[in-house]
């Protein structure tokens, strides 16, 4: 399994488990030479659940993605849209 696929799948799995409308979750991955950008789109009603109180859930998602990317020698940015 490619690292690109597993990073996107990791973020998608986490986000889908948090929201009320998992079918509306869209994850897009932009791969650079050393950096990966993961864009996450959710339903407007689920945005608060993904961000969390004071951004704690979003920070946790970014930390997990960063740990997985570091293992592959990459940097990752998770954008929640």
C-alpha atoms as an extended CHARMM CRD file, in Angstrom:
* protein
*
        81  EXT
         1         1  UNK       CA              0.0000000000        0.0000000000        0.0000000000  PROA      1               0.0000000000
         2         2  UNK       CA              1.3540000000        3.4190000000       -0.9210000000  PROA      2               0.0000000000
         3         3  UNK       CA              1.9880000000        5.9940000000        1.7880000000  PROA      3               0.0000000000
         4         4  UNK       CA             -0.1300000000        8.5020000000       -0.1350000000  PROA      4               0.0000000000
         5         5  UNK       CA             -3.1360000000        6.2300000000        0.0360000000  PROA      5               0.0000000000
         6         6  UNK       CA             -2.6770000000        5.3150000000        3.6840000000  PROA      6               0.0000000000
         7         7  UNK       CA             -2.3950000000        8.9520000000        4.8450000000  PROA      7               0.0000000000
         8         8  UNK       CA             -5.6220000000        9.9020000000        3.1040000000  PROA      8               0.0000000000
         9         9  UNK       CA             -7.3340000000        6.7680000000        4.3470000000  PROA      9               0.0000000000
        10        10  UNK       CA             -6.1670000000        7.3960000000        7.9020000000  PROA      10              0.0000000000
        11        11  UNK       CA             -7.6410000000       10.9020000000        7.9700000000  PROA      11              0.0000000000
        12        12  UNK       CA            -10.8130000000        9.7720000000        6.1930000000  PROA      12              0.0000000000
        13        13  UNK       CA            -11.3940000000        6.9050000000        8.6350000000  PROA      13              0.0000000000
        14        14  UNK       CA            -10.9710000000        9.1680000000       11.6480000000  PROA      14              0.0000000000
        15        15  UNK       CA            -13.2320000000       11.9090000000       10.2820000000  PROA      15              0.0000000000
        16        16  UNK       CA            -15.9610000000        9.4950000000        9.1250000000  PROA      16              0.0000000000
        17        17  UNK       CA            -16.1490000000        8.0400000000       12.6360000000  PROA      17              0.0000000000
        18        18  UNK       CA            -16.7460000000       11.4970000000       14.1300000000  PROA      18              0.0000000000
        19        19  UNK       CA            -19.4860000000       12.9310000000       11.9040000000  PROA      19              0.0000000000
        20        20  UNK       CA            -23.2380000000       12.3720000000       11.5730000000  PROA      20              0.0000000000
        21        21  UNK       CA            -23.0570000000       12.3570000000        7.7490000000  PROA      21              0.0000000000
        22        22  UNK       CA            -20.1140000000       10.0750000000        6.8690000000  PROA      22              0.0000000000
        23        23  UNK       CA            -21.2060000000        9.8440000000        3.2230000000  PROA      23              0.0000000000
        24        24  UNK       CA            -20.5600000000       13.5770000000        2.8020000000  PROA      24              0.0000000000
        25        25  UNK       CA            -16.9140000000       13.3430000000        3.8660000000  PROA      25              0.0000000000
        26        26  UNK       CA            -14.5280000000       14.0450000000        0.9890000000  PROA      26              0.0000000000
        27        27  UNK       CA            -10.7740000000       13.7000000000        1.3180000000  PROA      27              0.0000000000
        28        28  UNK       CA             -8.4290000000       15.0050000000       -1.3620000000  PROA      28              0.0000000000
        29        29  UNK       CA             -4.7000000000       14.5300000000       -1.2380000000  PROA      29              0.0000000000
        30        30  UNK       CA             -2.1250000000       16.7240000000       -2.9640000000  PROA      30              0.0000000000
        31        31  UNK       CA              1.2960000000       15.1200000000       -3.0610000000  PROA      31              0.0000000000
        32        32  UNK       CA              4.4460000000       17.2150000000       -3.2690000000  PROA      32              0.0000000000
        33        33  UNK       CA              8.0720000000       16.1620000000       -3.2430000000  PROA      33              0.0000000000
        34        34  UNK       CA              8.4060000000       16.2940000000        0.5420000000  PROA      34              0.0000000000
        35        35  UNK       CA              4.9900000000       17.5350000000        1.6030000000  PROA      35              0.0000000000
        36        36  UNK       CA              1.4820000000       16.0910000000        1.4840000000  PROA      36              0.0000000000
        37        37  UNK       CA             -1.6240000000       18.2580000000        1.7950000000  PROA      37              0.0000000000
        38        38  UNK       CA             -4.7950000000       16.4810000000        2.8740000000  PROA      38              0.0000000000
        39        39  UNK       CA             -7.9860000000       18.4790000000        2.3200000000  PROA      39              0.0000000000
        40        40  UNK       CA            -11.0260000000       17.3030000000        4.2630000000  PROA      40              0.0000000000
        41        41  UNK       CA            -14.5150000000       18.4990000000        3.3550000000  PROA      41              0.0000000000
        42        42  UNK       CA            -17.4780000000       17.7120000000        5.5910000000  PROA      42              0.0000000000
        43        43  UNK       CA            -21.1180000000       18.7700000000        5.7670000000  PROA      43              0.0000000000
        44        44  UNK       CA            -21.5240000000       22.2330000000        7.3350000000  PROA      44              0.0000000000
        45        45  UNK       CA            -23.4570000000       20.6900000000       10.2290000000  PROA      45              0.0000000000
        46        46  UNK       CA            -20.5170000000       18.3740000000       11.0110000000  PROA      46              0.0000000000
        47        47  UNK       CA            -17.7880000000       21.0100000000       10.8920000000  PROA      47              0.0000000000
        48        48  UNK       CA            -17.9480000000       21.6890000000       14.6330000000  PROA      48              0.0000000000
        49        49  UNK       CA            -17.5820000000       18.0010000000       15.4390000000  PROA      49              0.0000000000
        50        50  UNK       CA            -14.4330000000       17.7030000000       13.3400000000  PROA      50              0.0000000000
        51        51  UNK       CA            -12.8780000000       20.8730000000       14.7530000000  PROA      51              0.0000000000
        52        52  UNK       CA            -13.9100000000       20.2190000000       18.3570000000  PROA      52              0.0000000000
        53        53  UNK       CA            -13.8470000000       22.4830000000       21.3830000000  PROA      53              0.0000000000
        54        54  UNK       CA            -10.9870000000       24.9620000000       21.0310000000  PROA      54              0.0000000000
        55        55  UNK       CA             -9.7710000000       22.9630000000       18.0160000000  PROA      55              0.0000000000
        56        56  UNK       CA             -8.7450000000       19.9320000000       20.0520000000  PROA      56              0.0000000000
        57        57  UNK       CA            -10.1640000000       17.3000000000       17.6860000000  PROA      57              0.0000000000
        58        58  UNK       CA             -8.5900000000       19.0030000000       14.6560000000  PROA      58              0.0000000000
        59        59  UNK       CA             -5.2610000000       19.1740000000       16.4790000000  PROA      59              0.0000000000
        60        60  UNK       CA             -5.4520000000       15.4760000000       17.3530000000  PROA      60              0.0000000000
        61        61  UNK       CA             -6.2160000000       14.5440000000       13.7260000000  PROA      61              0.0000000000
        62        62  UNK       CA             -3.2720000000       16.6440000000       12.5330000000  PROA      62              0.0000000000
        63        63  UNK       CA             -0.9660000000       15.0690000000       15.1400000000  PROA      63              0.0000000000
        64        64  UNK       CA             -1.8700000000       11.5220000000       14.0710000000  PROA      64              0.0000000000
        65        65  UNK       CA             -1.4110000000       12.3820000000       10.3930000000  PROA      65              0.0000000000
        66        66  UNK       CA              1.9110000000       14.0680000000       11.1460000000  PROA      66              0.0000000000
        67        67  UNK       CA              3.1430000000       10.9730000000       13.0070000000  PROA      67              0.0000000000
        68        68  UNK       CA              2.2350000000        8.7200000000       10.0720000000  PROA      68              0.0000000000
        69        69  UNK       CA              3.8730000000       11.0910000000        7.5790000000  PROA      69              0.0000000000
        70        70  UNK       CA              7.0480000000       11.4210000000        9.6320000000  PROA      70              0.0000000000
        71        71  UNK       CA              7.4490000000        7.6660000000        9.5060000000  PROA      71              0.0000000000
        72        72  UNK       CA              7.5740000000        7.9770000000        5.7090000000  PROA      72              0.0000000000
        73        73  UNK       CA              9.9310000000       10.9680000000        5.7930000000  PROA      73              0.0000000000
        74        74  UNK       CA              7.2790000000       13.4640000000        4.6780000000  PROA      74              0.0000000000
        75        75  UNK       CA              5.5000000000       16.4610000000        6.1430000000  PROA      75              0.0000000000
        76        76  UNK       CA              1.7260000000       16.6770000000        6.1190000000  PROA      76              0.0000000000
        77        77  UNK       CA             -0.7660000000       19.5100000000        6.3450000000  PROA      77              0.0000000000
        78        78  UNK       CA             -4.3960000000       18.6880000000        7.1020000000  PROA      78              0.0000000000
        79        79  UNK       CA             -6.8670000000       21.3560000000        6.0020000000  PROA      79              0.0000000000
        80        80  UNK       CA            -10.4530000000       21.1020000000        7.2080000000  PROA      80              0.0000000000
        81        81  UNK       CA            -12.8150000000       22.8460000000        4.8020000000  PROA      81              0.0000000000
